[in-house]
Amino acid sequence: MREINLSVSGSGYSEIRVDGETVYIHRLAAVAEHGPEAVADMDVHHVNAFDGDSCQWVNNPEMLEPEDPVSHRKRTLDNVAAD
C-alpha cells in the first residue's frame, strides 16, 4: 500500500508526499492548468503574492504562472527588499 501524506512545509507551502517523494501542491495545480511541458524546469509564481491578494497557500490555477527560475528569484528578492 502506498503511503500518502498531505502537509505544510516549513516555508508554508502545501505539499503532498507519496512514498517519500514530495511535490508542492502549487506545482501540481500549475501542471493541471498549463501542462507538464510549461512547468518543467520552471518555478511556479504565486500571482500577487506580495500585494496581499494572494499568498503561498492559495493555489487556485489562475493565481499561478510558470516563470523561469532566474526571473522568479529576482522578482521575489525585489519584492522582499521593498517591504
C-alpha positions as CSV (number, residue, x, y, z in Angstrom):
1,M,0.0,0.0,0.0
2,R,1.3,3.5,-0.9
3,E,1.9,6.0,1.9
4,I,0.4,9.4,1.1
5,N,0.6,12.4,3.4
6,L,-0.6,16.0,2.9
7,S,1.3,18.6,5.0
8,V,2.6,22.1,5.1
9,S,6.4,22.6,4.6
10,G,8.5,24.7,7.0
11,S,8.3,27.6,4.5
12,G,4.5,27.5,4.4
13,Y,3.8,25.6,1.2
14,S,1.2,22.9,1.0
15,E,2.8,19.6,-0.2
16,I,1.9,16.0,-0.8
17,R,4.3,13.1,-0.1
18,V,3.8,9.8,-1.9
19,D,6.2,7.0,-0.9
20,G,8.8,9.5,0.3
21,E,8.7,11.8,-2.8
22,T,7.5,15.3,-2.2
23,V,5.6,17.6,-4.6
24,Y,4.3,21.1,-3.8
25,I,0.5,21.5,-4.4
26,H,1.1,24.7,-6.4
27,R,3.3,22.8,-8.8
28,L,0.6,20.2,-9.3
29,A,-2.1,22.9,-9.9
30,A,0.2,24.6,-12.4
31,V,0.7,21.4,-14.3
32,A,-3.0,20.8,-14.4
33,E,-3.6,24.4,-15.7
34,H,-0.6,24.8,-18.1
35,G,0.6,21.3,-18.8
36,P,3.7,19.5,-17.8
37,E,5.9,21.0,-20.5
38,A,5.1,24.5,-19.4
39,V,6.1,23.8,-15.8
40,A,9.1,21.6,-16.4
41,D,12.4,23.4,-15.4
42,M,10.4,26.4,-14.3
43,D,9.5,27.9,-10.9
44,V,5.8,28.5,-10.2
45,H,5.0,32.1,-9.2
46,H,2.0,32.9,-7.0
47,V,0.5,35.9,-8.8
48,N,0.0,38.9,-6.4
49,A,1.9,37.1,-3.7
50,F,3.3,40.3,-2.4
51,D,0.4,42.7,-2.6
52,G,-1.9,40.9,-0.1
53,D,-4.3,39.4,-2.7
54,S,-2.6,36.1,-2.6
55,C,-0.2,34.0,-0.7
56,Q,1.7,30.8,-0.9
57,W,-1.2,28.7,0.4
58,V,-3.7,30.0,-2.2
59,N,-3.2,27.5,-5.1
60,N,-6.0,28.4,-7.5
61,P,-4.8,27.8,-11.0
62,E,-5.5,31.3,-12.1
63,M,-3.2,32.6,-9.4
64,L,-0.2,30.5,-10.6
65,E,2.1,31.1,-13.5
66,P,5.3,29.3,-14.6
67,E,8.3,31.6,-14.6
68,D,11.9,31.0,-15.4
69,P,13.9,30.5,-12.1
70,V,16.2,33.5,-12.5
71,S,13.4,35.9,-13.2
72,H,11.3,34.4,-10.4
73,R,14.2,34.7,-7.9
74,K,14.8,38.3,-8.9
75,R,11.1,39.2,-8.6
76,T,11.0,37.6,-5.1
77,L,14.1,39.3,-3.9
78,D,12.9,42.7,-5.3
79,N,9.6,42.4,-3.5
80,V,11.1,41.3,-0.2
81,A,13.5,44.2,-0.4
82,A,10.6,46.6,-1.0
83,D,8.8,45.5,2.2
